[in-house]
């Protein structure tokens, strides 16, 4: 399901997969780096202004709507909810909605490099009072969601048994935003993914200025980002911020990490 906003810009997408009695509800992350064909502001505007300042993303309503719809359509199935980046944030929102307003409880909620709930404005709090008030209003909207996720988490401290899991690459700045209420699993980026990114950056290093949006989104995590950037620079001879962002936030490393049943990747792709 793909939807556009009132301006005709791509801004929400989700997919449902069903296999026997198992259903997966997957929310997509920010599309095409948020710029569509390179001419549209897309979802990044809402990522920064909506989530980053107001603590509310305009796609939350859609995420809740389809969570309820899936629960009504498959009440007797095991429902798994997932997403990457923005989709990971929406997965938490959708899961909480399913718990609060349907008779169905998700079997598991596992998301990747997603923002947490309740974005904190950090140092901006003391500078712009109006932003502080806006943040407070936004947090009021997430009180029930937060409590639902806290009560849902089974307390298991490993990714195989926990029912609420954030999986992220070490150094990811997007998942460092907000708060997470389940188990957090971190791992190093896959060497195969790093090799590809390094070569890619050699080919188009001049485009590194496009990472300016990363600096805006990660102003709360400068120290963490700097530490990991230094670490990866020494380990992989990485000298590009765009390369750093792709290594820690793009999806390929997850494919090497996850075990997919009998098709398990283990130590091999």
N, C-alpha and C positions, 0 to 999 in steps of 0.2 A: 504494500500500500504506500503510494507516494502522494503527498499533498503539497500545495503551494499556499503562500499567504495572500493577503489582499492585493499585494503588488505583483503577484504572479511569480514570485521567487520561490525556488525549491527550498523547503524548510522542514519537512518531516517525512520520515520513511520508516516502515517497520515490515517485518516478514514473519509469517507463521509457518512452521514446519511440523508435520504430523507423521509419526511412524508408529503404527499400532496404537497403544495407549499412552504414548509419549508425545507431548506437544512442546515445541520450543517457540517462544516469543522473543524475537530479536529486534532490537532497536538500532538503527543506523546512526553512526556518528556524523559530525559536520561534513556536508557534502562538498567534494571538490575543493577542499581547503576553504570552503565557504564562499567561493567566488564564481561558481558556475562555469561559464565559458570565459571567465576572466574579466567580465564586465559588470557583474552583479555583486553587491555587498553580501548577499546570502545570509547564512546563519551566524557568521562571525559577529555581526552587529549585535545580535541578541546574546551571543556568548559573552561579550564584553559588557554591554550595557545592562541586559536583562539579568544574567547570572552574576556577573562580576560586580554590579553596583546595586541592583534592586533585589538580588537574591531570589529571583523568579525568572524562569525561562518560559517564553511563550509556547513552547512545545509541550509543556507539562500537561495541559488540558487534553491534547491528543494522546499522549502516552497513557493517561488515566482512562480515557474513553476506550481505547483498544484493549487495555488490560481487563476492563469489565466485560467487553465483548467476548474476548477469548475465554474468560471464566464461564460466561453463560453458555457458550457454544460447546465447551468441553468440560463440563462439571465433574465428570468421572475419570478424567485423564490425569496423569502426572504432568504438571506444567513447569517448565524450566524457563527462566527469564534471563536474558543476556543482552550485551551491547558493548560497544567500544567507544571510548572517549565521551562525547556528548551522549552517545547511545548508552553508555554505562551509567551516566547520571539518570537518564530517562528510565533505565531498567529498575533503578531503586525507587523512583517515583511510581512507576507502574506496579511494581511488586507491593508497595505500601498500599496503593489504591485497591488492589485485589484483596489484600488482607482486611482492609477496613470496610469495604463496601460490596463485597460478594461473599458467598459461602465457601469459596475456594481458597486454599492456602497453597502457594507455590511449593513445588517439591524442592527446588533449589534456585538461588539467584547468584549467578556468577558473572561478573563483568570485568572488563579489561581497560586499564589506563583511564578509568572514568573519574570525573570530578565527584567529590562528595557533596552531601547536603550542607546547607547553611554556610555559604561562602562568607569568609571573614574579610572585611575591608582593611584590616590591619592599621597601618599608620594613617590612612585617610580618615579614620574615625575622628581624630582630634583636629582635623583641618576643615572638613565640610560637615557641619551639623545636619544639613538637609540629607546628606547621604547616610548618616547614622540613623536618622529617623526612617528613611526608606528601607534600610537594612532591617530595622526592627520590625517594620510592617511585613516585610518578606518572610522573616523568621517565624512570625506568628502563623503564617500560612503553612509552615512545615512542622509544627509541633506534633500533630497527629502522625505525620509520615515518619518522623524521627522515632517516636515511641513505638510505632508499629515495627520498624526495622530492629530496634533494640530488643523488643519482646520476641521477635521471630528468630533471631540468631541463637543457635543451639550451644554456643560457647566452645565448640570444638576448635582446636588450634592447629589444624592441618587442612590442606585444600581438598583432600579426598572425603573427609567426613563433615566439614563445616557446610552449613546450608546457605550461608551468606558470605561470599568471597569476592574480594578485589584481587585480581592478578595484575601485576604491573612490572614493567622493566625498571630496574634500579636507575634512579635519576630522572624519571618521568616527571615533568613539571605540571602536567594537567591533573593527574590523580593526586598531586600534592595539595590541590585546592579543596577547601571544604573538609568535612569530617566523614569518616567511614565507620560503620557500626557493626561490621563483621570481621572475619579473619582476613588479614592482608598477606598475600604471598608475593615476594619479590625475587627476581632472578636476573642474572646478567644477560645482555643481549646475545643472541646466537652469533657465533663467529661468521657463519655463512651470510647472515644478514649484514653484519658489519662490513665484510669484504665487498659486498655489492654496493653499499652506501658510499664507502671510501672511493671506489672507482667512479661512481656517479658524481661525487663531489669534485673529483679531478677533472671530469668532463665539463662541469658547469659551475665551477667555483665562483664565477663572477656574479652569480645570482644569489649570493649569500645574503644580500640586503633584504631579501624577502622575509627573513626571519624576524624583522622588526616586530611583527605581531606577537611573536613568542615573548619578547621582552615586556610587552604590555601585559600579556596574560600571566606572566610569572613574577611580577614585582614582589610578591610575598615570599618567593622561594629563591632569591638571588644567591644566598649563601649555599643552599643545597645544590642548585644548578651549577654554581662555580666549582664546587668540590667534585661533583661527578664529571663535569666537563674536563677538569684537570686530570682526573683519573683516566677517563677514556682517551684523552689526548695522548697520555703517556703509554697506555696499553695498546691502542690501535693506530697511533700516529694521526689522530683526527684533529683537524685544524679549522673546522667549519661549524658554526652554530646551527646552520640548517641541517648539516649532517648529524649533529648531536640530537636535534629534535626528531629526525627520522629514525635514528637508531633506538631512541628511548620510547617513541610514541607510535611509530608505524606498526602494523600488525604482523609482519613475517616472523619475528622472534617468537611470538606466541605459538605459531604452527610447529616450531621445533620443540617447544616446551611441553605442549599438551599431549596427553596420551589418549588416542581416539579408539578405545576398545581394541579389537583385534587388529586394527590398522595402526596401533600405537607407534608413535614416532620414536619414543625413547631417546637414544643417543644419535639416531639417524633421521634424516629428513624423510 
